[in-house]
Structures are given as structure tokens and as C-alpha cells.
């Protein structure tokens, strides 16, 4: 979060957060976690869209199943050739 605040110029929020969290932060664009917050949020939004699409598809399939014609019960007598 400190990287995100620093990279986007939120200096007051950066100083307040780093002061309260008591963390040392060295600004380096080549850090392992640099830009990670944006990537995570992008993937969260993408996955949320996928979940919504799957929920919609599930609803459609349940509606289709509810509207499907009912098959009559078959007994084992019907399976035996005459």
C-alpha cells in the first residue's frame, strides 16, 4: 500500500500510513512488490465479472431445467423386450 500511495503522489496519506504502521519504505520502482496492488485489484475485478457471468448462466440453466418437460417414470417392465 505504501508503494501505491507513493507512486500516485498521495504524500499526506503516505506519511500518515507509514507513520502509523511504523514501516520503513524505500522508493524503488524495481522492487518485488512494486505495482502489485493495481495488479491484484485488476484481477479481483476480472474474477468478479467472471463470477457474475457464471451466476447468470446458472440462473438461466435452473430456469431451463424448471421449464423442461417432465419425463414419465419408467419401470423395469418397460425395459424388457416383448
N, C-alpha and C positions, 0 to 999 in steps of 0.2 A: 504494500500500500504506500509505503514511503517513496518507492521508486515512481509510482503513478503520480503522486502528489508533486514530487519534484520535477518530473518530466513535463507535466502540464502547467507548471507555473503557479501552483497553489501554495505560495510561500507561507502565508499565515497558518493555513491548515497543516502544512508540512512541519512547521516549527512546533505547533501545538501538539500534534500527534507524536512527533519524535520526543518531545519533552515529557509527555505523559507516559509514553511507552518505555522511556529510558533506553532507547536504542541508538546505537551509533550507525550512521548511514554514510557511505562513501559513494558519491555520484559517479557512476561508471556505466556507460551505455553498453559495454560488453559483458556486464555481469550475467551470471547464470539465470537470474530471475528477472532480468530487465524486460519489460513489456509483457510479462506473464499474466498480469491481471486482465489486460484487454483480451488476450487470447482465451482466457478462461471464460470471461463473460460472453465472448462471441460464441464459444462452444455451448454455453448454457442456453443462449437464445436459439441456436440451431437445434439443440436437443429438445427444447420446449416446443418448438414448431413441429418437430417430428412426433412428439407425444400427442399434441393436439390433432395432428393428421391421423394418427393411429386410433385415437379415441373416436374421431368422426367415422372412420372406417368400421370400427367395432359397433358403433351405433347403427350404421347402415346395415351391417350383416345381421345384427339382432333383429332389426325391423324386417329384413327379408326373411329371416327364419320364422318370425311370428306370423308373417303373411303367407308362408308356404302352405300348400295343400296338405291336409293330414292323410297319411297313408293308413290304410286299414290294417288291422292286426292280422298277421298270417299265422296259422297254426302249422304244426308239423305234418298234419294230414295233407295240406296243400303242397308239401314238398315231395310227396311220394308220387311217382308216375302212375297213371291209371292203366 
